Amino acid sequence: MSDCDFGLIGLAVMGENLALNVESRGYKVAVYNRTTEKVDALIEGRAAGKNFVGCHSIEDFVKAVKRPRKLMMLVKAGPAVDAIIDQLIPLCEEGDIIIDGGNTYYVDTERRTKKVEDAGLLFVGTGVSGGEEGALKGPSMMPGGSKDAWPHIKEMFQAISAKVGPNNDIPCCEWVGPRGAGHYVKMVHNGIEYGDMQLICEAYQLLKELGGLNNDEMYDVFDKWNQGELQSYLIEISRDIFSAKDDQGGDGYLVDKILDVAGAKGTGKWMSQLALDLGVPSTLVTTAVFARGLSAQKEARVRASKILNGPAEGSNAAMAEGAKALIGDREQFIEAVRKALYASKIVSYAQGFVQLQAASAEHDWNLDYGQSALLWRGGCIIRAQFLDRIKEAFDAEPNLENLLLYPYFEQALEAAQEGWRAVVAAASLLGIPVPAFSTALNYYDGYRLERLPANLLQAQRDYFGAHTYKRVDKEGTFHSEWLDLRKQPNA
């Protein structure tokens, strides 16, 4: 009987939780998994007595959902998605909607949208953020693809998404744009997440190695930070991590027992690669990706630690004294680290939105940047208090060139600048790596300078490769015979 409102394929934890979320909002849900034991386990377990239909074949699954069918996949991105689409197309009817909720590369979504539309169906590629808890209780959702699908899925998607606002009634789900736009926005979300996590880790190392804070003190600092400008999900969970005791029978705190080798699933790398293709400097995510890569070289780092030395005691004495004075006042140092973290976070988000603007222009997506900020205010991993300020900025100036130029952020960076610079300088002098803090500061300084040394770079390119250059005093493109113009050796 075709009476289900929604169908979901893929019953790993994310899929199972999302199916339960949909059902809890008053919808009847059909579920299917290639390993049918997972279907039975859900129906007999967490879904027992609820409005579910378990299906053991994809044919029965499609038949169970009423038209226009809303069929969502939550499976591993890649060939598995194409294989399921190929199975679904001949079983569906005109106007049915196939939805991909995985972490899919946006180019694949662009291709799949055309393929599914050519078959007379509709396709939606939606970013889903918030992890397992978000899937169950309310994720951030970023749908894009076939615009005609949106009226059919809007009510359900907004019902299951996270809610924000004074009355907790603004859904963190809105139509993003055509084809791969939704998955691109999700990718940028993940790239910003990479930067946020690296920045927080650098703050942690500074407070631990230079500030001498223990885990209990770290908990108190992060708890205080989470009540101010830095209030965010990642600060909140970092605070919680500092309080977790070892659950494997050991003494002390669990975080201290974890190997310092970071994993990655690829979305940060995608954003970095695509930034290079667009020619936009998304330096924070790139630095964060490389930081994870360096962490993975654990054995090499252990060997290097026995050979390579940091700053010698007493070297750069005058400058080091300034760094030590900053660290010597614990409260002053903690506040300087907070400022450095907040300023760097602003830069990270600014870079993300610059990349979204470039991608929107490149692909003719016509993205609404304030709306994107709204989607990230709840449910997702990078949800943070200051996303309200980003929405405010783009609402006031829809064509804002860079968030750093909006008065609120310009003033916030000005207020944080002294502490930001002091922390980066102290870390450098004392041998503590802060690649993301440094990268953010370098971007800020590079962006605010009217003239950079790229004039010399263009001269070098023209000298060795006749790549030409432009001038500051004349219109046009020029090439010079540098060998004739140079000072002759021994002249």
SELUMDREN-851129 format. One line per 3 residues: their letters; for each residue x, y, z of N, C-alpha, C. Coordinates in steps of 0.2 Angstrom, whole numbers. Each point is the difference from the previous one (the first is absolute). Example, Ala and Ser with C-alpha at 12.3 -4.5 7.8 and 13.67 -1.06 7.14 Angstrom:
SELUMDREN-851129
AS> 66:-28:39:-4:6:0:4:6:0  -2:5:-4:4:6:1:-4:5:3
//
This chain:
SELUMDREN-851129
MSD> 4:-6:0:-4:6:0:4:6:0  -1:5:-5:4:6:0:-2:5:4  1:0:6:-2:5:5:5:3:4
CDF> 6:-1:-1:6:3:4:1:7:-3  2:5:4:1:7:-2:7:1:-2  5:-5:2:7:1:-1:3:-6:0
GLI> 5:-1:-4:4:-6:0:8:1:1  3:-4:4:7:1:1:4:-6:-1  6:1:-4:4:-6:-1:7:1:3
GLA> 2:-5:4:6:1:4:-1:1:7  1:-6:4:-2:0:7:7:0:4  5:3:-1:5:1:4:-3:5:6
VMG> 4:2:4:-2:4:6:-4:7:-3  3:3:-4:-2:7:-3:-7:-2:-3  -1:-5:-4:-6:-1:-4:-5:-2:5
ENL> 2:-5:5:-5:-2:4:-3:6:5  4:4:2:-2:6:4:-4:5:-4  2:1:-6:-4:4:-4:-7:-3:-2
ALN> -1:-6:-1:-6:-3:-1:-5:0:6  3:-1:6:-3:1:7:-3:7:0  5:5:-1:-2:7:0:-6:2:-5
VES> 0:-3:-6:-6:1:-4:-6:-2:2  0:-7:3:-6:-3:2:-3:4:7  5:3:4:-2:3:6:-4:7:-2
RGY> 0:2:-6:-3:6:-2:-7:-1:-3  -2:-7:0:-7:-2:-2:0:-3:-7  6:-2:-3:0:-3:-6:1:-7:0
KVA> -3:-4:-5:1:-7:0:6:-1:-5  5:-5:3:6:0:-4:2:-7:-2  2:-1:-6:2:-7:-3:8:0:0
VYN> 3:-5:3:7:-1:0:2:-6:-4  6:1:-2:4:-6:-4:7:1:1  3:-6:1:7:0:0:3:-7:-4
RTT> 5:1:-3:3:-6:-4:0:-6:4  3:1:6:0:-5:5:-6:0:4  -5:-5:-2:-7:1:3:0:-2:7
EKV> 5:-3:3:0:-1:8:0:7:3  2:5:-3:0:7:3:-7:2:0  -4:-1:-5:-7:2:0:-4:-4:5
DAL> 1:-6:1:-3:-4:5:1:3:7  7:1:1:2:2:7:-3:7:1  -1:4:-4:-3:7:1:-7:-1:2
IEG> -4:-4:-5:-7:-1:1:-2:-3:7  5:-5:2:-2:-4:6:3:4:6  4:5:-1:4:3:5:-3:7:1
RAA> 4:5:-2:-2:7:2:-6:3:-4  -2:-4:-5:-6:2:-4:-6:-4:2  1:-4:5:-6:-5:2:-6:5:2
GKN> -6:-2:-3:-6:4:2:-1:6:-3  5:2:-4:0:7:-4:-3:-1:-7  0:6:-3:-3:0:-7:5:-2:-5
FVG> 2:-6:-1:6:-2:-4:-3:-6:-5  3:0:-6:-1:-6:-4:7:-2:-2  2:-6:2:7:-3:-1:-1:-4:-7
CHS> 5:1:-5:0:-2:-6:6:-5:-1  -1:-5:-3:6:-5:-2:2:0:-7  -3:4:-4:2:1:-7:-1:7:-2
IED> 4:3:-5:-1:7:-2:-6:1:-4  -3:-6:-3:-6:1:-3:-6:1:5  0:-4:5:-5:1:5:1:7:4
FVK> 6:2:0:1:6:3:-3:6:-4  1:0:-6:-3:5:-5:-7:0:0  -3:-6:0:-7:-1:0:-4:2:6
AVK> 4:0:6:-3:2:6:-1:7:1  3:4:-4:0:8:1:-5:3:-5  -4:4:3:-5:3:-5:3:6:-4
RPR> -4:1:-5:3:5:-5:-2:7:2  4:5:-3:7:-1:-2:4:-2:5  4:-6:-2:4:-3:5:6:4:2
KLM> 1:0:7:6:4:3:5:-6:2  5:-1:-3:4:-6:1:7:3:2  2:-1:6:7:3:2:5:-6:1
MLV> 6:2:-2:6:-5:1:4:3:5  2:-4:5:6:2:5:5:-5:0  4:-1:-5:5:-5:-1:6:4:-2
KAG> 6:-4:0:6:2:-1:1:4:-7  2:6:0:1:3:-6:4:-4:-5  -1:1:-7:3:-3:-5:-4:-5:-4
PAV> 3:-5:-2:-3:-5:-5:-6:-3:3  -1:-1:6:-6:-3:3:-6:5:-1  1:6:0:-6:5:-2:-2:-1:-7
DAI> 5:0:-5:-2:-2:-7:-4:-6:-1  3:-5:4:-3:-7:-1:-8:0:2  -1:4:6:-7:0:2:-4:4:-4
IDQ> 2:6:-3:-3:4:-5:-2:-5:-6  5:-3:-2:-2:-5:-6:-5:-5:2  -1:-2:6:-5:-5:2:-7:4:0
LIP> 0:6:3:-6:4:1:-3:2:-6  4:3:-5:-3:3:-6:-5:-4:-3  1:-6:-2:-5:-4:-3:-6:-2:4
LCE> 0:0:6:-5:-1:5:-5:6:2  3:6:-2:-4:6:2:-4:2:-6  -4:5:2:-4:3:-5:1:8:-1
EGD> -2:3:-5:1:7:-1:-2:4:6  5:4:2:-1:5:5:2:-3:7  2:-6:0:2:-3:7:7:4:1
III> 2:0:7:6:3:2:5:-4:3  6:0:-3:5:-4:3:5:5:4  2:-2:6:3:5:4:7:-3:3
DGG> 5:3:-1:7:-2:3:2:4:6  0:-3:6:1:4:6:7:-2:2  5:-3:-4:6:-1:2:5:6:-1
NTY> 7:-1:2:5:5:-1:3:-1:-7  -4:2:-5:1:-1:-7:4:6:-3  5:-2:-4:4:5:-4:-5:4:-4
YVD> 0:6:0:-6:4:-4:0:-1:-7  6:-2:-3:0:-1:-8:-4:-6:-1  0:-5:4:-4:-6:-1:-7:2:1
TER> -2:4:4:-7:2:1:-2:4:-6  4:4:-3:-1:4:-7:-2:-5:-5  4:-6:-1:-1:-5:-5:-6:-4:2
RTK> -1:-2:6:-6:-4:2:-7:4:-1  0:6:1:-6:4:-1:-2:0:-7  5:1:-5:-2:0:-7:-2:-7:-2
KVE> 3:-5:2:-2:-7:-1:-7:-2:2  -1:2:6:-7:-2:3:-5:4:-3  1:7:-2:-5:4:-3:-1:-2:-7
DAG> 5:-3:-3:-1:-2:-7:-4:-7:0  -1:-3:5:-4:-6:1:-7:2:2  -1:7:1:-7:2:1:-1:0:8
LLF> 5:-1:4:-1:1:7:3:6:3  0:1:6:3:6:4:6:-3:4  5:4:1:6:-2:4:1:6:5
VGT> 2:-2:6:2:5:5:6:-3:4  5:4:0:6:-1:3:1:4:6  -1:-2:6:-1:4:6:6:-2:5
GVS> 3:5:2:5:0:6:-4:-1:6  2:-5:5:-3:-1:6:6:0:5  -1:5:5:6:1:5:-3:-1:7
GGE> 4:-2:4:-2:-1:7:1:-6:3  3:-5:-4:2:-6:3:-6:-5:2  2:-5:4:-6:-4:1:-5:3:5
EGA> 2:4:4:-5:3:5:-4:5:-5  3:4:-4:-4:4:-4:-5:-3:-5  2:-6:-3:-4:-4:-4:-7:-2:4
LKG> 1:-1:6:-6:-2:4:-4:5:3  3:6:2:-3:5:4:-1:6:-5  3:1:-5:-1:6:-4:7:2:-3
PSM> 1:-2:-7:7:2:-3:-1:7:-3  6:3:-3:0:5:-4:-1:-3:-7  -4:2:-5:-1:-3:-6:1:5:-6
MPG> 4:-2:-5:1:5:-5:-2:-3:-7  -6:0:-2:-2:-3:-6:1:4:-6  2:-3:-6:0:3:-6:-1:-6:-6
GSK> -1:3:-6:-1:-5:-5:-6:2:-4  -5:-4:-1:-6:1:-5:-5:5:4  0:6:-2:-4:5:4:-8:-2:1
DAW> -2:-4:-5:-7:-2:0:-1:-5:6  5:-3:3:-1:-5:5:-1:4:7  2:6:0:0:3:7:-7:1:3
PHI> -5:2:-4:-7:0:3:-2:-7:3  2:-5:-3:-2:-7:3:4:-2:6  6:2:1:4:-2:6:0:5:5
KEM> -2:7:-1:2:5:4:-3:-1:7  -7:-2:0:-3:0:7:3:-6:4  2:-5:-3:3:-6:4:7:2:2
FQA> 4:3:-5:7:1:2:1:6:5  -5:5:0:0:5:5:-2:-2:7  -5:-5:-1:-2:-3:7:5:-4:3
ISA> 4:-4:-3:5:-4:3:7:4:2  1:6:-3:6:3:1:0:4:7  6:2:1:1:4:7:-4:7:-1
KVG> -1:2:6:-4:7:0:4:5:4  0:6:-2:3:5:4:-5:6:0  3:6:3:-4:6:1:-3:1:7
PNN> -3:6:1:-3:1:7:-5:-5:2  -4:-2:-5:-5:-5:1:1:-7:-2  6:-1:-2:3:-7:-2:-5:-2:-5
DIP> -1:4:-5:-5:-2:-6:3:1:-7  6:2:0:4:1:-7:4:-6:-2  -3:-3:-5:4:-7:-1:7:2:-4
CCE> 5:-4:2:6:0:-3:0:-4:-6  -4:1:-5:-1:-3:-6:-4:5:-5  3:1:-6:-3:4:-5:4:-2:-6
WVG> -4:1:-6:3:-2:-6:6:4:-2  5:-3:-2:7:3:-1:0:3:-7  -1:-5:-5:1:2:-7:0:-6:-4
PRG> 1:1:-7:0:-5:-5:6:-5:1  -2:-6:-3:5:-5:-1:5:-2:6  6:1:0:4:-2:6:1:6:5
AGH> -4:5:0:1:5:5:0:-2:7  -5:-4:1:-1:-2:7:6:-4:3  3:-5:-4:5:-3:2:7:4:0
YVK> 0:5:-4:6:5:0:0:4:7  -6:2:2:-1:4:6:2:-5:6  -2:-6:0:1:-5:5:8:-1:0
MVH> 3:0:-5:7:-1:-1:4:6:4  -2:6:-2:3:6:3:-2:0:8  -5:-2:2:-2:-1:7:6:-5:3
NGI> 1:-5:-3:5:-5:2:7:3:0  1:4:-5:7:3:0:1:5:6  -5:4:1:0:5:6:1:-4:6
EYG> -4:-6:0:1:-4:6:7:-3:1  4:-1:-5:7:-2:0:4:5:4  -1:7:-3:3:5:3:-1:2:7
DMQ> -7:-1:2:-2:1:7:3:-5:4  0:-6:-2:3:-5:5:8:1:1  3:2:-6:7:1:1:2:6:4
LIC> -4:5:-1:1:6:5:-1:-1:7  -5:-4:1:-1:-2:7:5:-4:3  3:-5:-4:5:-4:2:7:4:2
EAY> 1:5:-4:6:5:1:-1:4:6  -6:2:1:-2:3:7:2:-4:6  -3:-6:-1:1:-6:5:8:-1:2
QLL> 4:0:-6:7:-2:1:3:6:3  -1:6:-2:3:6:3:-2:1:8  -6:-2:2:-2:1:7:3:-6:4
KEL> 1:-5:-3:3:-6:3:8:1:1  3:1:-6:7:0:0:3:6:2  -3:6:-1:3:6:2:-3:3:6
GGL> -7:-1:1:-4:3:5:0:-5:6  2:-6:-1:0:-5:6:-6:-2:3  -6:1:-4:-6:-2:2:-1:-8:0
NND> -3:-2:6:-2:-7:0:-7:-1:-3  -3:-6:-1:-6:-1:-3:-6:3:4  0:0:6:-5:3:4:0:7:-1
EMY> 6:3:0:0:8:-2:-2:1:-7  2:-4:-5:-2:0:-7:-8:0:0  -3:-4:4:-7:-1:0:-3:7:2
DVF> 2:3:5:-2:6:2:1:6:-5  5:0:-3:2:5:-6:-5:-1:-5  -1:-6:-3:-4:-1:-6:-8:1:2
DKW> -1:-1:7:-7:1:2:-2:7:0  5:4:2:-1:8:0:0:2:-7  4:-2:-5:0:2:-7:-6:-2:-3
NQG> -3:-6:2:-7:-2:-3:-6:5:2  2:4:5:-6:5:2:1:7:-3  5:0:-5:1:7:-3:0:-1:-8
ELQ> 5:4:-3:0:1:-7:2:-7:-3  3:-4:3:2:-6:-3:-5:-6:1  -6:2:3:-5:-6:1:-1:-3:-6
SYL> 1:-7:0:-1:-4:-6:0:-8:3  -2:-4:-5:0:-7:2:6:-3:1  5:2:-4:7:-3:0:4:3:7
IEI> -2:6:2:3:2:6:-3:-4:6  -7:-1:-1:-3:-4:5:2:-7:1  1:-3:-6:2:-7:1:7:-1:2
SRD> 4:5:-2:7:0:3:1:1:7  -5:4:3:0:1:7:-2:-7:3  -5:-3:-3:-2:-7:3:6:-5:0
IFS> 3:0:-5:6:-5:-1:5:1:5  1:6:3:5:1:5:-2:-3:7  -6:-1:0:-3:-3:7:-1:-8:0
AKD> 1:-3:-6:-1:-7:-1:6:-4:3  -2:-4:5:6:-5:2:0:-6:-4  6:-3:0:2:-6:-4:-5:-6:2
DQG> -3:-2:-6:-6:-5:1:3:-7:-2  7:-1:0:3:-6:-2:4:-3:6  -2:2:6:3:-3:6:6:4:2
GDG> 3:5:-3:6:4:2:-2:6:4  5:3:3:-1:6:4:0:6:-5  -2:5:3:0:7:-3:-5:1:-5
YLV> 1:5:-5:-5:2:-5:1:-4:-7  -5:-1:-3:0:-4:-6:4:4:-6  -1:7:0:3:3:-5:8:-1:-1
DKI> 3:0:6:7:-1:1:2:-7:-2  -4:-5:-1:2:-6:-2:-1:-1:-8  -3:5:-3:-1:-1:-7:6:1:-5
LDV> 1:-4:-4:6:1:-5:-1:6:-4  5:4:-1:0:7:-3:0:-1:-8  -4:-4:-3:0:-1:-7:-8:1:-2
AGA> -1:5:-4:-7:2:-2:-2:-3:-7  -6:-2:0:-3:-3:-6:-3:5:-4  -2:-2:-6:-4:5:-5:-4:-4:-5
KGT> -6:2:-2:-4:-3:-5:0:3:-7  4:6:-1:1:2:-6:-4:7:-2  -5:2:4:-4:6:-2:5:6:0
GKW> 4:0:6:5:6:0:4:1:-6  3:-6:-2:4:0:-6:-3:2:-6  -6:-2:-1:-4:2:-5:-1:8:-1
MSQ> -1:3:6:-1:7:0:6:3:-1  6:-2:2:6:3:-1:2:-1:-8  -1:-6:-3:1:-1:-7:-4:5:-4
LAL> -6:1:2:-5:4:-4:2:7:1  2:2:6:3:7:0:5:2:-4  5:-5:-1:6:1:-5:-3:1:-7
DLG> -5:-5:-2:-3:1:-6:-3:7:-2  -3:2:6:-4:7:-1:5:6:1  6:-2:2:5:6:2:-2:4:6
VPS> -3:-3:5:-2:4:6:4:-3:5  3:4:5:4:-2:5:-3:-3:6  -3:-6:0:-3:-3:6:6:-3:4
TLV> 4:4:3:6:-2:3:-1:-4:7  -6:1:3:-1:-3:7:-1:-7:-1  -5:-2:-5:-1:-7:-1:6:-4:-2
TTA> 4:3:-5:6:-3:-3:5:-1:6  1:5:4:4:-1:6:-2:-6:5  -7:0:1:-3:-5:4:1:-7:-3
VFA> -1:-1:-6:1:-6:-4:8:-2:1  4:4:-1:7:-2:0:2:-1:8  -3:3:4:2:-1:7:-2:-7:2
RGL> -6:-3:-3:-2:-7:2:5:-4:-4  2:2:-6:5:-4:-3:7:-1:4  2:6:3:6:-1:4:-1:-4:6
SAQ> -6:1:3:-1:-5:6:0:-7:-2  -2:-2:-6:0:-7:-2:7:-3:-1  5:5:0:7:-2:-1:3:-1:7
KEA> -3:-4:4:2:-1:8:6:-3:0  2:-5:-3:6:-3:1:6:4:-2  -1:4:-6:5:4:-2:1:6:5
RVR> -5:2:3:0:6:5:4:-3:6  -1:-6:2:3:-3:6:8:0:-1  2:-2:-6:7:0:-2:3:7:0
ASK> -4:4:-3:3:7:-1:0:4:7  -4:-2:5:0:3:6:7:-1:4  3:-6:-2:6:-1:3:6:3:-3
ILN> -1:3:-6:6:3:-4:-1:8:0  -6:2:-2:-1:7:-1:-1:4:6  3:6:1:-1:4:6:-4:6:-2
GPA> -4:3:5:-4:6:0:5:6:2  -3:5:2:4:6:2:4:-1:6  6:2:0:5:-2:6:-2:5:5
EGS> 1:-2:7:-1:4:5:4:6:0  -3:6:1:3:6:0:1:3:-7  -1:-4:-6:0:3:-6:-5:6:-1
NAA> 1:5:-4:-4:5:-1:-3:3:6  5:1:5:-2:1:7:-5:6:1  1:5:-4:-4:6:1:-8:-1:-2
MAE> 0:-3:-6:-7:-2:-2:-3:-6:4  4:-5:2:-3:-5:4:-2:2:6  3:6:3:-2:2:6:-8:3:0
GAK> -1:3:-6:-7:3:-1:-5:-6:0  2:-5:-4:-4:-6:0:-1:-3:7  5:-1:4:0:-2:7:-5:4:4
ALI> 1:7:-1:-4:4:4:-8:-1:-1  -1:-1:-7:-7:-2:-2:-3:-6:4  4:-5:0:-1:-7:2:-1:1:8
GDR> 5:4:3:0:0:7:-6:3:3  -4:4:-3:-6:2:3:-6:-5:-3  -2:-5:4:-4:-5:-3:-6:3:-3
EQF> -4:4:4:-6:3:-3:1:4:-6  5:4:0:2:3:-6:1:-4:-6  3:-6:1:2:-4:-5:-6:-4:-3
IEA> -4:-2:5:-7:-4:-2:-4:5:-4  0:6:2:-4:5:-4:3:1:-7  6:1:-1:4:0:-6:-2:-5:-5
VRK> 0:-6:3:-1:-6:-4:-7:0:-2  -5:2:4:-7:0:-2:-1:5:-6  4:6:1:-1:5:-6:3:-3:-6
ALY> 6:-4:0:3:-2:-6:-5:-6:-3  -3:-4:5:-5:-5:-3:-6:4:-3  -3:5:3:-6:3:-3:2:3:-7
ASK> 6:4:0:2:4:-6:1:-5:-6  3:-6:2:2:-5:-5:-6:-3:-3  -5:-1:5:-7:-3:-2:-3:4:-5
IVS> 0:7:1:-3:4:-4:3:0:-7  6:0:0:4:-1:-7:-2:-7:-3  -1:-5:3:-1:-6:-2:-7:0:-4
YAQ> -5:3:3:-7:0:-2:0:5:-6  4:6:0:0:4:-5:3:-3:-7  5:-4:1:3:-4:-6:-5:-5:-2
GFV> -4:-3:4:-5:-5:-3:-5:4:-4  -3:6:2:-5:3:-3:3:3:-7  6:2:0:4:3:-6:0:-6:-5
QLQ> 1:-6:2:0:-6:-4:-7:-1:-3  -5:0:5:-7:-1:-3:-2:5:-5  2:6:1:-1:6:-5:3:-2:-7
AAS> 6:-2:0:4:-2:-6:-4:-6:-3  -1:-5:4:-4:-6:-3:-6:2:-3  -4:4:3:-7:2:-2:1:3:-7
AEH> 4:5:0:1:3:-7:3:-5:-5  4:-4:2:3:-5:-5:-6:-4:-3  -4:-3:4:-5:-5:-1:-7:3:-1
DWN> -1:7:0:-6:3:0:-6:-3:4  2:0:7:-4:-3:5:-5:5:3  3:7:0:-4:5:3:-1:-1:8
LDY> 5:-2:3:-1:-2:7:-2:6:5  -4:-1:5:-1:5:5:4:-1:6  5:4:1:5:-1:5:-2:1:7
GQS> -5:4:1:-3:1:7:-4:-6:1  -3:-3:-5:-4:-6:1:4:-6:2  6:0:-3:5:-5:2:2:0:7
ALL> 1:6:2:2:1:7:-6:-2:5  -6:1:-2:-6:-2:4:0:-8:0  2:-3:-5:-1:-7:0:5:-3:5
WRG> 6:3:1:5:-2:5:-1:2:7  -5:4:2:-1:2:7:-2:-5:5  -3:-6:-3:-2:-5:5:1:-7:-4
GCI> 1:-5:5:0:-7:-3:7:-2:-2  3:5:-3:7:-3:-4:6:1:5  5:-3:-2:6:0:4:3:7:1
IRA> 0:5:-5:3:6:1:-5:6:2  -6:-3:3:-5:5:3:4:4:5  -2:7:0:4:4:4:-4:7:1
QFL> 1:3:5:-4:6:1:1:6:-5  6:0:-3:2:6:-4:-3:-1:-7  -3:-6:-2:-3:-1:-6:-6:5:-1
DRI> -3:2:6:-5:5:-1:3:7:-3  6:1:2:3:6:-2:2:-1:-8  1:-6:-2:2:-1:-7:-7:1:-4
KEA> -5:-2:2:-7:1:-3:-1:7:0  1:3:5:-2:8:1:4:3:-5  7:-2:-1:4:4:-5:-2:-1:-7
FDA> -2:-6:-2:-3:-1:-7:-7:3:-1  -4:0:5:-6:3:0:1:7:-2  4:3:4:2:8:-1:3:1:-7
EPN> 5:-4:-2:3:1:-6:1:-7:-4  -5:-2:-4:0:-6:-3:6:-1:-5  3:5:-2:6:-1:-5:6:2:4
LEN> 0:-1:7:6:1:4:6:-3:-3  5:3:-1:6:-3:-3:4:-5:4  0:2:7:4:-4:4:-3:1:7
LLL> -1:-5:4:-3:1:7:5:5:4  6:0:-1:5:4:4:-2:7:-1  -3:2:-5:-2:7:-1:-6:3:3
YPY> -4:-5:3:-6:2:3:2:3:7  -4:6:2:3:3:6:0:-4:6  -4:-5:1:0:-4:6:7:-4:0
FEQ> 1:-3:-5:6:-4:-1:7:4:0  -1:5:-3:6:5:-1:2:2:7  -5:2:4:1:2:7:2:-5:5
ALE> -2:-6:-1:1:-6:4:8:-2:-2  2:0:-6:7:-1:-1:5:5:2  -3:7:0:4:5:3:1:-1:7
AAQ> -5:-2:4:0:-1:7:5:-6:2  0:-5:-4:4:-6:1:7:0:-2  1:5:-4:7:0:-4:6:0:4
EGW> 0:4:6:6:0:4:1:-7:3  -5:-3:3:1:-7:3:2:-5:-5  -3:0:-6:1:-4:-5:7:0:-2
RAV> 3:6:-2:7:0:-2:4:-2:6  -1:2:6:4:-2:6:0:-8:0  -5:-3:-1:0:-8:1:4:-3:-6
VAA> -1:2:-6:3:-3:-5:8:2:1  2:6:2:7:1:1:3:-4:5  -4:-1:6:3:-4:6:0:-7:-2
ASL> -4:-3:-4:0:-6:-2:6:-2:-4  1:5:-5:6:-1:-5:6:0:4  1:5:5:6:1:4:2:-6:4
LGI> -6:-3:3:1:-5:4:-1:-7:-3  -1:-1:-6:1:-6:-4:-7:-4:0  -6:3:1:-6:-3:0:-3:1:-7
PVP> -2:-5:-4:-3:1:-6:-7:2:0  -2:6:-3:-6:2:-1:-2:2:-7  0:-5:-4:-1:1:-7:-6:3:-2
AFS> -6:-1:3:-6:3:-2:0:7:3  2:1:6:0:7:2:4:4:-4  6:-2:-2:5:4:-4:-3:1:-7
TAL> -3:-5:-3:-3:0:-7:-6:6:0  -4:-1:5:-5:5:1:3:7:0  5:1:4:3:7:1:3:2:-6
NYY> 3:-4:-4:3:1:-6:-5:2:-5  -5:-3:0:-6:2:-5:-2:7:1  -1:1:7:-3:7:2:5:5:-2
DGY> 6:-1:1:5:5:-2:1:1:-7  0:-6:-4:0:0:-7:-6:4:-3  -6:-1:3:-6:2:-3:0:8:1
RLE> 2:2:6:0:7:2:5:5:-4  5:-3:-3:6:4:-3:-2:2:-7  1:6:-1:-2:2:-7:5:-3:-5
RLP> 6:-1:2:5:-2:-5:4:-6:3  1:-5:-4:3:-6:2:6:-1:-5  5:-5:2:6:0:-4:-1:-4:-7
ANL> -6:-1:-2:-1:-4:-6:2:4:-6  2:6:1:3:4:-6:7:-4:-2  4:-1:5:6:-4:-1:-1:-7:-3
LQA> -5:-3:3:-2:-7:-3:-2:1:-8  -4:5:-1:-1:0:-8:6:2:-4  4:4:3:7:2:-3:4:-7:-1
QRD> 0:-4:5:3:-7:-1:-3:-4:-5  -6:0:-1:-4:-4:-5:1:2:-7  0:7:0:2:3:-7:7:-1:-2
YFG> 5:0:5:7:-1:-1:1:-7:-3  -2:-5:3:1:-7:-2:-5:-3:-5  -6:3:0:-5:-3:-5:-4:4:-4
AHT> 2:7:0:-3:4:-5:-8:0:2  -2:0:6:-7:-1:2:-3:7:0  3:5:-1:-2:7:0:-3:3:7
YKR> -1:6:0:-2:3:6:-4:7:-2  -3:2:5:-4:7:0:4:5:4  -2:6:-1:4:5:3:-5:4:5
VDK> 3:4:5:-5:4:4:-1:7:-4  4:2:-5:0:7:-2:-2:0:-8  -2:-6:-3:-2:0:-7:-5:-6:-1
EGT> -4:1:-4:-5:-5:-2:4:-5:-5  -3:-6:0:3:-5:-5:4:-6:4  2:-4:-5:5:-6:2:6:1:-3
FHS> 6:-2:4:6:2:-2:5:-6:1  5:0:-4:6:-5:1:6:4:-1  5:-2:4:7:4:-1:5:-5:-1
EWL> 5:2:-3:6:-4:-1:5:1:6  -1:-4:5:4:1:6:7:-1:-1  2:-4:-4:8:-1:-1:3:6:-3
DLR> -4:4:-4:3:6:-2:0:6:5  -5:0:4:-1:5:5:4:-1:7  2:-6:1:3:-2:6:7:4:1
KQP> 3:1:6:6:2:1:5:-6:-3  5:2:-4:4:-5:-2:5:-2:5  2:-7:0:5:-2:5:6:4:0
NA> 3:1:6:6:4:0:0:7:-3  -6:2:-1:0:7:-3:1:5:5
//
